[in-house]
Amino acid sequence: MALLNYRLRKSGTGFRCGGTVINNWYILTAAHCLLSSSLQLIGVRVGEHTIITDPDCEVRFGKRYCADPVQDLEIAEVIPHPEFDTKTFANDIGLIRLANRINITVDSVKPICLPTTEDLRNKNFENVKLTVTGWGITETDQRSLDLLQANVPVVSEKQCRKAYQQSQAIVTRRHICAGGINGGDSCSGDSGGPLKTITYHNADARFVQYGIVSFGPRFCGQGGFPGVYTRVDYYMDWILDNMKP
């Protein structure tokens, strides 16, 4: 997981989007997190769990265990999809290349897997639950200080398109819709974060990212309106073409 840090319009800085570590140079996120007209993206944090503590620690059987310190990194380049549409939210995907390598040798920072093989691409997720994670707004209308997760049921494209037929946003086969109608949901502040599942990859169980939090109803978890995620497997060629060694 990654947190995107912005310079706020009034004062100070704040985390307003999420993303994922995909190797030691790049963060995968949503294009709308890179093209905000009101916020200036200034950095990326990885290795975080509880925002107000560094390092994150817990006590087990009388012993204190701590994670490695967070890594705050500067940005070298932002790469939003060139065909991202701010009205319809089509092609809501982007990359961030960092100015320095991420240290992925520590336990608190590992790259997520992407659907790079035929076996992992073009999966049918209908009637399946996937996992969304982030620090977004919760039921208390406050951004979470802790990294949270929710298991969300996938909703059919037809049902999702019908839910958003009065909206400017257009649901296509390049999206996955999940939650809202039958369960939990992502929310404001989760944008750019992952929708993922554990699957076998290279004979090992791995988290594979299939979606990026894109858009949803104004009020999270609103009945009848699933969250909409950019479908990563449709964009694998674009992702690989825009990454430098």
VOVEXDREN-199904 format. One line per 3 residues: number of its first residue (from 1); their letters; for each residue z, y, x of N, C-alpha, C. Coordinates in nm, 4 decimals, padded with zeros to 6 digits. Example, Ala and Ser with C-alpha at 12.3 -4.5 7.8 and 13.67 -1.06 7.14 Angstrom:
<pts>
1 = AS = 00.7800,-00.5690,01.3190,00.7800,-00.4500,01.2300,00.7800,-00.3300,01.3200 | 00.7080,-00.2250,01.2850,00.7140,-00.1060,01.3670,00.7870,00.0030,01.2900
</pts>
This chain:
<pts>
1 = MAL = 00.0000,-00.1199,00.0831,00.0000,00.0000,00.0000,00.0000,00.1249,00.0866 | -00.0631,00.2270,00.0340,-00.0650,00.3574,00.1010,-00.0316,00.4652,-00.0013 | 00.0278,00.5738,00.0468,00.0542,00.6917,-00.0348,-00.0287,00.8068,00.0204
4 = LNY = -00.0935,00.8812,-00.0685,-00.1734,00.9966,-00.0277,-00.0909,01.1228,-00.0478 | -00.0780,01.1997,00.0591,00.0072,01.3179,00.0596,-00.0783,01.4444,00.0461 | -00.0357,01.5354,-00.0403,-00.1126,01.6565,-00.0707,-00.0272,01.7810,-00.0488
7 = RLR = -00.0955,01.8899,-00.0127,-00.0308,02.0212,-00.0148,-00.0385,02.0731,-00.1574 | 00.0750,02.1021,-00.2171,00.0817,02.1422,-00.3568,00.0490,02.2899,-00.3718 | 00.0019,02.3256,-00.4886,-00.0453,02.4618,-00.5128,00.0674,02.5639,-00.4981
10 = KSG = 00.1861,02.5303,-00.5485,00.2967,02.6271,-00.5448,00.3665,02.6276,-00.4096 | 00.4161,02.5107,-00.3682,00.4847,02.5043,-00.2392,00.5067,02.3592,-00.2008 | 00.5185,02.3366,-00.0713,00.5535,02.2044,-00.0230,00.4409,02.1034,-00.0321
13 = TGF = 00.4791,01.9762,-00.0191,00.3843,01.8655,-00.0253,00.4360,01.7597,-00.1220 | 00.3489,01.6688,-00.1603,00.3902,01.5623,-00.2508,00.2879,01.4506,-00.2554 | 00.3359,01.3311,-00.2869,00.2473,01.2157,-00.3025,00.1945,01.2143,-00.4459
16 = RCG = 00.0639,01.2100,-00.4612,00.0041,01.2168,-00.5948,-00.0957,01.1049,-00.6227 | -00.1315,01.0266,-00.5210,-00.2223,00.9127,-00.5397,-00.1791,00.7992,-00.4479 | -00.2342,00.6826,-00.4761,-00.2109,00.5667,-00.3918,-00.3407,00.5183,-00.3294
19 = GTV = -00.3297,00.4112,-00.2544,-00.4458,00.3489,-00.1925,-00.4022,00.2190,-00.1288 | -00.4968,00.1543,-00.0599,-00.4637,00.0297,00.0077,-00.5162,00.0313,00.1507 | -00.4400,-00.0317,00.2382,-00.4834,-00.0529,00.3763,-00.5841,-00.1676,00.3757
22 = INN = -00.7074,-00.1428,00.4266,-00.8057,-00.2512,00.4312,-00.8391,-00.2920,00.5749 | -00.8071,-00.2103,00.6726,-00.8032,-00.2508,00.8137,-00.7226,-00.1445,00.8876 | -00.7246,-00.1461,01.0206,-00.6350,-00.0527,01.0902,-00.6907,00.0885,01.1022
25 = WYI = -00.8050,00.1165,01.0400,-00.8605,00.2513,01.0374,-00.8787,00.3083,00.8974 | -00.8897,00.2237,00.7956,-00.9376,00.2709,00.6652,-00.8405,00.2434,00.5504 | -00.8405,00.3402,00.4557,-00.7698,00.3303,00.3278,-00.8751,00.3304,00.2175
28 = LTA = -00.8603,00.2381,00.1230,-00.9459,00.2341,00.0043,-00.8722,00.3019,-00.1103 | -00.9394,00.3907,-00.1831,-00.8753,00.4650,-00.2917,-00.9800,00.5046,-00.3954 | -00.9422,00.5916,-00.4881,-01.0343,00.6410,-00.5910,-01.0985,00.7712,-00.5446
31 = AHC = -01.2256,00.7921,-00.5827,-01.2945,00.9159,-00.5445,-01.2238,01.0385,-00.6004 | -01.1683,01.0273,-00.7231,-01.1058,01.1468,-00.7815,-00.9802,01.1885,-00.7059 | -00.9224,01.0980,-00.6256,-00.8084,01.1344,-00.5412,-00.8521,01.2137,-00.4186
34 = LLS = -00.9810,01.2086,-00.3869,-01.0335,01.2770,-00.2684,-01.0987,01.4105,-00.3013 | -01.1227,01.4357,-00.4294,-01.2010,01.5524,-00.4706,-01.1245,01.6440,-00.5648 | -00.9921,01.6466,-00.5540,-00.9113,01.7298,-00.6416,-00.9380,01.8781,-00.6150
37 = SSL = -00.9575,01.9540,-00.7216,-00.9802,02.0979,-00.7075,-00.8494,02.1755,-00.6909 | -00.7376,02.1135,-00.7263,-00.6094,02.1846,-00.7227,-00.5163,02.1380,-00.6113 | -00.5482,02.0244,-00.5480,-00.4614,01.9705,-00.4445,-00.5400,01.9470,-00.3164
40 = QLI = -00.4783,01.9756,-00.2026,-00.5425,01.9529,-00.0732,-00.4819,01.8296,-00.0072 | -00.5644,01.7276,00.0146,-00.5189,01.6048,00.0792,-00.4935,01.6327,00.2267 | -00.3732,01.6001,00.2735,-00.3372,01.6344,00.4120,-00.2947,01.5146,00.4958
43 = GVR = -00.2672,01.3995,00.4343,-00.2234,01.2862,00.5154,-00.2030,01.1607,00.4336 | -00.1731,01.0526,00.5037,-00.1527,00.9217,00.4420,-00.0261,00.8605,00.4992 | 00.0528,00.7987,00.4126,00.1722,00.7264,00.4576,00.1559,00.5781,00.4255
46 = VGE = 00.1874,00.4933,00.5208,00.1881,00.3487,00.4988,00.3231,00.2931,00.5415 | 00.3536,00.1724,00.4937,00.4810,00.1092,00.5263,00.5967,00.1586,00.4439 | 00.5678,00.2219,00.3305,00.6715,00.2806,00.2451,00.7125,00.1840,00.1345
49 = HTI = 00.8365,00.1950,00.0908,00.8829,00.1260,-00.0302,00.9646,00.2209,-00.1159 | 01.0737,00.2723,-00.0616,01.1560,00.3704,-00.1326,01.1367,00.5058,-00.0647 | 01.0821,00.6010,-00.1384,01.0340,00.7254,-00.0784,01.1450,00.8077,-00.0126
52 = ITD = 01.2656,00.8019,-00.0663,01.3717,00.8894,-00.0155,01.4504,00.8278,00.0997 | 01.4190,00.7051,00.1422,01.4895,00.6449,00.2553,01.3909,00.6051,00.3645 | 01.4310,00.6241,00.4887,01.3505,00.5813,00.6023,01.4440,00.5542,00.7189
55 = PDC = 01.4581,00.4304,00.7618,01.3841,00.3146,00.7106,01.4441,00.2609,00.5810 | 01.3678,00.1721,00.5149,01.4175,00.1026,00.3960,01.5022,-00.0158,00.4420 | 01.6241,-00.0252,00.3868,01.7168,-00.1299,00.4291,01.7773,-00.2004,00.3082
58 = EVR = 01.8237,-00.3217,00.3292,01.8998,-00.3929,00.2277,02.0053,-00.4787,00.2965 | 02.1101,-00.5108,00.2210,02.2190,-00.5920,00.2752,02.2139,-00.7295,00.2108 | 02.2090,-00.8321,00.2953,02.2112,-00.9707,00.2485,02.3203,-01.0461,00.3219
61 = FGK = 02.4099,-01.1077,00.2447,02.5174,-01.1892,00.3016,02.5938,-01.1137,00.4098 | 02.6172,-00.9851,00.3816,02.6968,-00.9046,00.4721,02.6213,-00.8473,00.5908 | 02.4922,-00.8803,00.6035,02.4130,-00.8276,00.7145,02.3107,-00.7273,00.6619
64 = RYC = 02.2871,-00.6234,00.7415,02.1934,-00.5173,00.7036,02.0581,-00.5420,00.7689 | 01.9568,-00.5478,00.6858,01.8202,-00.5691,00.7353,01.7359,-00.4467,00.7015 | 01.6603,-00.3986,00.7994,01.5800,-00.2779,00.7791,01.4337,-00.3037,00.8125
67 = ADP = 01.3453,-00.2415,00.7338,01.2028,-00.2459,00.7625,01.1708,-00.1497,00.8759 | 01.0515,-00.1626,00.9304,01.0067,-00.0669,01.0312,00.9921,00.0713,00.9679 | 01.0029,00.1773,01.0472,00.9846,00.3128,00.9922,00.8454,00.3300,00.9328
70 = VQD = 00.8343,00.4231,00.8391,00.7030,00.4520,00.7790,00.6102,00.5105,00.8847 | 00.4803,00.5017,00.8572,00.3799,00.5619,00.9453,00.3093,00.6730,00.8675 | 00.3236,00.7966,00.9145,00.2533,00.9110,00.8554,00.1338,00.9437,00.9439
73 = LEI = 00.0151,00.9399,00.8840,-00.1085,00.9469,00.9608,-00.1975,01.0617,00.9160 | -00.2644,01.1231,01.0128,-00.3598,01.2289,00.9814,-00.4951,01.1693,00.9442 | -00.5756,01.2510,00.8780,-00.7037,01.2053,00.8247,-00.8184,01.2565,00.9120
76 = AEV = -00.9109,01.1658,00.9456,-01.0291,01.2051,01.0211,-01.1461,01.2372,00.9287 | -01.1586,01.1608,00.8181,-01.2749,01.1776,00.7303,-01.2438,01.1217,00.5917 | -01.2882,01.1928,00.4885,-01.2818,01.1386,00.3526,-01.4244,01.1078,00.3070
79 = IPH = -01.4416,00.9930,00.2396,-01.5745,00.9458,00.2018,-01.5737,00.9083,00.0540 | -01.5840,01.0048,-00.0369,-01.5966,00.9701,-00.1790,-01.7356,00.9134,-00.2055 | -01.7479,00.8278,-00.3051,-01.8799,00.7756,-00.3411,-01.9697,00.8928,-00.3790
82 = PEF = -02.0915,00.9003,-00.3246,-02.1772,01.0163,-00.3502,-02.2206,01.0304,-00.4952 | -02.2105,00.9239,-00.5733,-02.2516,00.9297,-00.7135,-02.1319,00.9302,-00.8088 | -02.0146,00.9656,-00.7559,-01.8983,00.9786,-00.8449,-01.9228,01.0910,-00.9445
85 = DTK = -01.8954,01.0648,-01.0712,-01.9147,01.1625,-01.1790,-01.7783,01.2018,-01.2331 | -01.7446,01.3301,-01.2227,-01.6118,01.3765,-01.2629,-01.5907,01.3714,-01.4138 | -01.6981,01.3654,-01.4913,-01.6840,01.3600,-01.6375,-01.6739,01.2171,-01.6884
88 = TFA = -01.7635,01.1305,-01.6407,-01.7647,00.9923,-01.6905,-01.6782,00.8993,-01.6070 | -01.6357,00.9456,-01.4896,-01.5582,00.8650,-01.3938,-01.6370,00.7444,-01.3422 | -01.7689,00.7520,-01.3460,-01.8518,00.6475,-01.2853,-01.8375,00.6527,-01.1338
91 = NDI = -01.8379,00.5355,-01.0707,-01.8329,00.5229,-00.9243,-01.7090,00.5895,-00.8641 | -01.5944,00.5634,-00.9275,-01.4687,00.6256,-00.8840,-01.4065,00.5430,-00.7712 | -01.4643,00.5591,-00.6525,-01.4191,00.4828,-00.5360,-01.4422,00.5676,-00.4115
94 = GLI = -01.3549,00.5529,-00.3138,-01.3701,00.6295,-00.1915,-01.2935,00.5663,-00.0764 | -01.3244,00.6121,00.0433,-01.2596,00.5642,00.1650,-01.1988,00.6819,00.2403 | -01.0920,00.6550,00.3124,-01.0341,00.7514,00.4064,-01.0333,00.6863,00.5437
97 = RLA = -01.0954,00.7529,00.6401,-01.0826,00.7080,00.7791,-00.9728,00.7906,00.8448 | -00.8804,00.7229,00.9079,-00.7656,00.7896,00.9668,-00.7950,00.8355,01.1090 | -00.7197,00.9343,01.1541,-00.7404,00.9891,01.2882,-00.6851,00.8971,01.3959
100 = NRI = -00.5871,00.8157,01.3600,-00.5279,00.7206,01.4542,-00.5171,00.5840,01.3875 | -00.5161,00.4806,01.4686,-00.5051,00.3450,01.4154,-00.3712,00.3242,01.3445 | -00.3760,00.2482,01.2358,-00.2527,00.2017,01.1724,-00.1977,00.0858,01.2551
103 = NIT = -00.0666,00.0840,01.2732,-00.0033,-00.0310,01.3375,00.0163,-00.1391,01.2311 | -00.0711,-00.2387,01.2335,-00.0625,-00.3464,01.1327,00.0059,-00.4707,01.1891 | 00.0721,-00.4549,01.3055,00.1456,-00.5682,01.3621,00.2851,-00.5801,01.3021
106 = VDS = 00.3310,-00.4741,01.2319,00.4648,-00.4781,01.1715,00.4564,-00.5473,01.0351 | 00.5683,-00.6043,00.9919,00.5687,-00.6801,00.8670,00.5459,-00.5930,00.7439 | 00.5787,-00.4627,00.7532,00.5717,-00.3753,00.6357,00.4319,-00.3193,00.6099
109 = VKP = 00.3368,-00.3447,00.7008,00.2001,-00.2927,00.6839,00.1000,-00.4033,00.7151 | 00.0297,-00.4498,00.6137,-00.0743,-00.5512,00.6319,-00.1945,-00.5139,00.5466 | -00.3162,-00.5385,00.5957,-00.4355,-00.5109,00.5141,-00.4442,-00.6074,00.3962
112 = ICL = -00.4912,-00.5564,00.2822,-00.5187,-00.6418,00.1678,-00.6573,-00.7036,00.1869 | -00.6801,-00.8200,00.1289,-00.8127,-00.8814,00.1348,-00.9026,-00.8216,00.0267 | -01.0317,-00.8191,00.0550,-01.1313,-00.7727,-00.0414,-01.2238,-00.8894,-00.0766
115 = PTT = -01.2891,-00.8818,-00.1925,-01.3765,-00.9927,-00.2365,-01.5100,-00.9914,-00.1615 | -01.5075,-01.0413,-00.0386,-01.6254,-01.0349,00.0480,-01.7150,-01.1577,00.0361 | -01.6644,-01.2673,-00.0183,-01.7434,-01.3904,-00.0264,-01.7949,-01.4118,-00.1679
118 = EDL = -01.8942,-01.4980,-00.1795,-01.9493,-01.5295,-00.3126,-01.8430,-01.5894,-00.4028 | -01.7560,-01.6723,-00.3453,-01.6497,-01.7354,-00.4247,-01.5546,-01.6323,-00.4842 | -01.5333,-01.5225,-00.4111,-01.4381,-01.4212,-00.4569,-01.5027,-01.3149,-00.5446
121 = RNK = -01.6350,-01.3000,-00.5369,-01.7044,-01.1979,-00.6167,-01.7358,-01.2502,-00.7568 | -01.7594,-01.1558,-00.8456,-01.8108,-01.1852,-00.9804,-01.7231,-01.2830,-01.0581 | -01.5926,-01.2679,-01.0430,-01.5009,-01.3530,-01.1193,-01.4888,-01.3034,-01.2627
124 = NFE = -01.4639,-01.3957,-01.3529,-01.4374,-01.3618,-01.4925,-01.2861,-01.3608,-01.5127 | -01.2321,-01.2431,-01.5429,-01.0871,-01.2299,-01.5543,-01.0377,-01.2236,-01.6987 | -01.1250,-01.2461,-01.7951,-01.0823,-01.2352,-01.9343,-00.9683,-01.3335,-01.9627
127 = NVK = -00.8653,-01.2835,-02.0311,-00.7460,-01.3622,-02.0654,-00.6643,-01.4021,-01.9414 | -00.6775,-01.3230,-01.8345,-00.6012,-01.3445,-01.7120,-00.5137,-01.2219,-01.6888 | -00.3994,-01.2402,-01.6240,-00.3159,-01.1261,-01.5861,-00.3348,-01.0956,-01.4384
130 = LTV = -00.3528,-00.9655,-01.4083,-00.3611,-00.9182,-01.2713,-00.2417,-00.8266,-01.2446 | -00.2184,-00.7939,-01.1191,-00.1014,-00.7146,-01.0802,-00.1441,-00.5767,-01.0320 | -00.0794,-00.4726,-01.0873,-00.1025,-00.3352,-01.0428,00.0269,-00.2842,-00.9800
133 = TGW = 00.0133,-00.2108,-00.8679,00.1314,-00.1607,-00.7977,00.1166,-00.0124,-00.7671 | 00.2297,00.0569,-00.7646,00.2258,00.1997,-00.7335,00.3595,00.2675,-00.7533 | 00.3605,00.3970,-00.7253,00.4802,00.4815,-00.7398,00.4614,00.5810,-00.8548
136 = GIT = 00.3826,00.5468,-00.9537,00.3488,00.6407,-01.0605,00.4621,00.6645,-01.1586 | 00.4307,00.7475,-01.2580,00.5285,00.7852,-01.3604,00.5722,00.6619,-01.4402 | 00.7010,00.6536,-01.4697,00.7576,00.5420,-01.5459,00.7950,00.5896,-01.6862
139 = ETD = 00.8672,00.5030,-01.7585,00.9073,00.5357,-01.8961,00.9945,00.6603,-01.9034 | 01.0584,00.6993,-01.7908,01.1452,00.8172,-01.7898,01.0670,00.9464,-01.7655 | 00.9322,00.9355,-01.7558,00.8457,01.0508,-01.7275,00.8694,01.1104,-01.5897
142 = QRS = 00.9268,01.0314,-01.4991,00.9463,01.0739,-01.3609,00.8707,00.9782,-01.2688 | 00.8169,01.0318,-01.1603,00.7531,00.9443,-01.0620,00.8580,00.8523,-01.0015 | 00.8223,00.7271,-00.9834,00.9156,00.6306,-00.9279,00.9370,00.6567,-00.7792
145 = LDL = 01.0608,00.6461,-00.7341,01.0907,00.6564,-00.5918,01.0697,00.5231,-00.5219 | 01.0643,00.4139,-00.6010,01.0441,00.2798,-00.5465,00.9063,00.2277,-00.5844 | 00.8482,00.1474,-00.4971,00.7220,00.0818,-00.5273,00.7448,-00.0188,-00.6395
148 = LQA = 00.6679,-00.0048,-00.7476,00.6822,-00.0911,-00.8642,00.5549,-00.1714,-00.8857 | 00.5678,-00.2802,-00.9623,00.4504,-00.3586,-00.9975,00.4586,-00.4002,-01.1437 | 00.3416,-00.4239,-01.2024,00.3337,-00.4726,-01.3398,00.2203,-00.5741,-01.3470
151 = NVP = 00.2434,-00.6801,-01.4217,00.1393,-00.7792,-01.4469,00.0715,-00.7437,-01.5784 | -00.0576,-00.7147,-01.5717,-00.1294,-00.6600,-01.6868,-00.2409,-00.7554,-01.7304 | -00.2501,-00.7822,-01.8611,-00.3561,-00.8708,-01.9103,-00.4911,-00.8001,-01.9114
154 = VVS = -00.5936,-00.8694,-01.8684,-00.7286,-00.8137,-01.8669,-00.7833,-00.8080,-02.0099 | -00.8517,-00.6986,-02.0412,-00.9098,-00.6733,-02.1734,-01.0617,-00.6805,-02.1604 | -01.1290,-00.7337,-02.2600,-01.2741,-00.7497,-02.2530,-01.3438,-00.6140,-02.2426
157 = EKQ = -01.4603,-00.6138,-02.1790,-01.5395,-00.4918,-02.1656,-01.5746,-00.4337,-02.3024 | -01.6086,-00.5206,-02.3962,-01.6459,-00.4751,-02.5309,-01.5304,-00.4036,-02.5986 | -01.4123,-00.4634,-02.5913,-01.2936,-00.4044,-02.6535,-01.2560,-00.2732,-02.5851
160 = CRK = -01.2705,-00.2705,-02.4543,-01.2359,-00.1503,-02.3772,-01.3332,-00.0365,-02.4064 | -01.4621,-00.0684,-02.4124,-01.5626,00.0341,-02.4400,-01.5398,00.0952,-02.5781 | -01.5025,00.0109,-02.6726,-01.4750,00.0585,-02.8083,-01.3555,00.1537,-02.8095
163 = AYQ = -01.2532,00.1223,-02.7286,-01.1324,00.2056,-02.7235,-01.1640,00.3461,-02.6718 | -01.2641,00.3564,-02.5817,-01.2952,00.4850,-02.5196,-01.4251,00.5473,-02.5718 | -01.4708,00.5015,-02.6877,-01.6003,00.5507,-02.7371,-01.5992,00.6996,-02.7724
166 = QSQ = -01.4814,00.7559,-02.7990,-01.4721,00.8996,-02.8273,-01.4452,00.9823,-02.7018 | -01.4408,00.9172,-02.5873,-01.4085,00.9849,-02.4623,-01.5359,01.0117,-02.3826 | -01.5299,01.1097,-02.2926,-01.6409,01.1338,-02.2002,-01.6535,01.0215,-02.0988
169 = AIV = -01.5421,00.9565,-02.0688,-01.5438,00.8460,-01.9733,-01.6227,00.7292,-02.0321 | -01.7019,00.6643,-01.9499,-01.7873,00.5549,-01.9960,-01.7464,00.4257,-01.9262 | -01.7132,00.3235,-02.0046,-01.6752,00.1931,-01.9514,-01.8008,00.1073,-01.9351
172 = TRR = -01.8176,00.0486,-01.8159,-01.9340,-00.0357,-01.7871,-01.8871,-00.1651,-01.7212 | -01.9831,-00.2476,-01.6851,-01.9493,-00.3729,-01.6173,-01.8939,-00.3476,-01.4779 | -01.9011,-00.2242,-01.4306,-01.8441,-00.1910,-01.3004,-01.6961,-00.1538,-01.3115
175 = HIC = -01.6365,-00.1835,-01.4236,-01.4932,-00.1612,-01.4444,-01.4243,-00.2916,-01.4821 | -01.2942,-00.2949,-01.4591,-01.2051,-00.3947,-01.5183,-01.1057,-00.3168,-01.6028 | -01.0831,-00.3618,-01.7247,-00.9842,-00.2978,-01.8117,-00.8649,-00.3910,-01.8257
178 = AGG = -00.7454,-00.3352,-01.8198,-00.6256,-00.4191,-01.8259,-00.5067,-00.3393,-01.8762 | -00.4154,-00.4106,-01.9462,-00.2921,-00.3494,-01.9937,-00.3138,-00.2595,-02.1131 | -00.2075,-00.1846,-02.1497,-00.2182,-00.0879,-02.2586,-00.2177,-00.1511,-02.3953
181 = ING = -00.3141,-00.2390,-02.4212,-00.3250,-00.3022,-02.5522,-00.2209,-00.4124,-02.5680 | -00.2049,-00.4950,-02.4649,-00.1183,-00.6117,-02.4776,-00.0037,-00.6165,-02.3776 | 00.0180,-00.5090,-02.3029,00.1241,-00.5182,-02.2033,00.1442,-00.3898,-02.1276
184 = GDS = 00.1918,-00.4016,-02.0000,00.2209,-00.2860,-01.9172,00.0955,-00.2097,-01.8801 | 00.1131,-00.1092,-01.7956,-00.0003,-00.0229,-01.7656,00.0270,00.0503,-01.6346 | -00.0804,00.0994,-01.5728,-00.0660,00.1946,-01.4635,-00.0473,00.3326,-01.5255
187 = CSG = -00.0135,00.4310,-01.4423,00.0164,00.5625,-01.4979,-00.0169,00.6707,-01.3958 | 00.0035,00.7961,-01.4360,-00.0225,00.9090,-01.3475,00.0543,00.8917,-01.2167 | -00.0131,00.9114,-01.1060,00.0470,00.8878,-00.9753,00.0103,00.7542,-00.9165
190 = DSG = -00.0374,00.6600,-01.0024,-00.0834,00.5303,-00.9543,-00.2302,00.5346,-00.9130 | -00.3024,00.6424,-00.9476,-00.4453,00.6514,-00.9204,-00.4778,00.6138,-00.7762 | -00.5862,00.5392,-00.7596,-00.6285,00.4977,-00.6274,-00.5634,00.3701,-00.5785
193 = GPL = -00.4590,00.3265,-00.6494,-00.3882,00.2053,-00.6102,-00.4608,00.0791,-00.6534 | -00.4075,-00.0373,-00.6165,-00.4804,-00.1622,-00.6372,-00.4460,-00.2371,-00.7654 | -00.5466,-00.3059,-00.8170,-00.5318,-00.4125,-00.9155,-00.5695,-00.5396,-00.8417
196 = KTI = -00.4803,-00.6365,-00.8359,-00.4988,-00.7475,-00.7418,-00.4470,-00.8775,-00.8009 | -00.4793,-00.9862,-00.7315,-00.4260,-01.1168,-00.7699,-00.4163,-01.2029,-00.6454 | -00.3316,-01.3035,-00.6508,-00.3228,-01.3993,-00.5403,-00.4267,-01.5087,-00.5633
199 = TYH = -00.5081,-01.5322,-00.4639,-00.6093,-01.6378,-00.4724,-00.6274,-01.6990,-00.3344 | -00.6941,-01.8130,-00.3297,-00.7154,-01.8780,-00.2003,-00.8341,-01.8159,-00.1285 | -00.8132,-01.7809,-00.0027,-00.9160,-01.7183,00.0806,-00.8978,-01.7722,00.2216
202 = NAD = -01.0018,-01.8353,00.2750,-00.9925,-01.9013,00.4060,-00.8767,-01.9999,00.4108 | -00.8667,-02.0785,00.3028,-00.7688,-02.1880,00.2930,-00.6243,-02.1397,00.2940 | -00.6025,-02.0130,00.2568,-00.4665,-01.9602,00.2519,-00.4527,-01.8733,00.1271
205 = ARF = -00.3312,-01.8641,00.0725,-00.3072,-01.7806,-00.0448,-00.2951,-01.6349,-00.0008 | -00.3812,-01.5490,-00.0556,-00.3839,-01.4079,-00.0161,-00.3917,-01.3184,-00.1392 | -00.3377,-01.1962,-00.1255,-00.3656,-01.0946,-00.2259,-00.5081,-01.0444,-00.2046
208 = VQY = -00.5893,-01.0485,-00.3094,-00.7257,-00.9954,-00.3058,-00.7338,-00.8824,-00.4070 | -00.7869,-00.7681,-00.3642,-00.7962,-00.6511,-00.4512,-00.9272,-00.6540,-00.5293 | -00.9144,-00.6453,-00.6626,-01.0325,-00.6461,-00.7482,-01.0543,-00.5134,-00.8201
211 = GIV = -00.9522,-00.4297,-00.8269,-00.9667,-00.3045,-00.8991,-00.8979,-00.1892,-00.8285 | -00.9416,-00.0669,-00.8628,-00.8791,00.0577,-00.8158,-00.8428,00.1390,-00.9393 | -00.7190,00.1827,-00.9498,-00.6754,00.2605,-01.0660,-00.7631,00.3845,-01.0799
214 = SFG = -00.8322,00.3961,-01.1962,-00.9273,00.5054,-01.2153,-00.8839,00.5997,-01.3266 | -00.8840,00.5530,-01.4522,-00.8449,00.6418,-01.5622,-00.7823,00.5620,-01.6750 | -00.7250,00.6361,-01.7699,-00.6591,00.5729,-01.8833,-00.6246,00.6770,-01.9873
217 = PRF = -00.5445,00.6391,-02.0866,-00.5069,00.7355,-02.1900,-00.4146,00.8418,-02.1331 | -00.4046,00.9520,-02.2047,-00.3183,01.0609,-02.1591,-00.1739,01.0151,-02.1463 | -00.1299,00.9323,-02.2410,00.0063,00.8803,-02.2381,-00.0010,00.7328,-02.2015
220 = CGQ = 00.0590,00.6966,-02.0892,00.0446,00.5622,-02.0347,00.1000,00.4561,-02.1297 | 00.0340,00.3396,-02.1299,00.0785,00.2308,-02.2152,00.0534,00.2552,-02.3623 | -00.0285,00.3540,-02.3944,-00.0561,00.3875,-02.5342,-00.1313,00.2734,-02.6010
223 = GGF = -00.0811,00.2273,-02.7142,-00.1416,00.1155,-02.7843,-00.2887,00.1375,-02.8112 | -00.3698,00.0358,-02.7806,-00.5125,00.0432,-02.8079,-00.5947,00.0978,-02.6940 | -00.5308,00.1475,-02.5869,-00.6047,00.2058,-02.4750,-00.5639,00.1386,-02.3443
226 = PGV = -00.6440,00.0460,-02.2968,-00.6124,-00.0171,-02.1678,-00.6365,00.0786,-02.0520 | -00.5747,00.0488,-01.9382,-00.6084,00.1208,-01.8168,-00.7437,00.0735,-01.7659 | -00.8181,00.1636,-01.7018,-00.9520,00.1302,-01.6533,-00.9540,00.1397,-01.5008
229 = YTR = -01.0079,00.0363,-01.4391,-01.0069,00.0211,-01.2941,-01.1497,00.0063,-01.2418 | -01.1825,00.0754,-01.1346,-01.3103,00.0548,-01.0669,-01.3129,-00.0878,-01.0123 | -01.4213,-00.1596,-01.0423,-01.4293,-00.3002,-01.0026,-01.4801,-00.3113,-00.8587
232 = VDY = -01.3930,-00.3544,-00.7686,-01.4206,-00.3496,-00.6253,-01.5371,-00.4387,-00.5849 | -01.5523,-00.5569,-00.6467,-01.6560,-00.6484,-00.5994,-01.7964,-00.5912,-00.6171 | -01.8164,-00.4997,-00.7123,-01.9469,-00.4359,-00.7298,-01.9779,-00.3364,-00.6179
235 = YMD = -01.8770,-00.2973,-00.5440,-01.8951,-00.1927,-00.4428,-01.8759,-00.2433,-00.2996 | -01.8739,-00.3744,-00.2808,-01.8489,-00.4260,-00.1463,-01.9552,-00.3822,-00.0465 | -02.0809,-00.3793,-00.0858,-02.1859,-00.3354,00.0066,-02.1649,-00.1897,00.0460
238 = WIL = -02.1296,-00.1054,-00.0526,-02.1057,00.0359,-00.0234,-01.9874,00.0520,00.0707 | -01.8797,-00.0219,00.0462,-01.7609,-00.0138,00.1319,-01.7976,-00.0504,00.2758 | -01.8640,-00.1622,00.2939,-01.8967,-00.2102,00.4287,-01.9962,-00.1179,00.4984
241 = DNM = -02.0904,-00.0620,00.4215,-02.1901,00.0285,00.4802,-02.1297,00.1597,00.5278 | -02.0134,00.1972,00.4725,-01.9530,00.3268,00.5052,-01.8331,00.3168,00.5980 | -01.8130,00.2002,00.6556,-01.7048,00.1817,00.7532,-01.7627,00.1723,00.8939
244 = KP = -01.7042,00.2493,00.9851,-01.7437,00.2433,01.1255,-01.6462,00.1535,01.2014 | -01.6898,00.0948,01.3132,-01.5997,00.0094,01.3918,-01.4771,00.0874,01.4402
</pts>
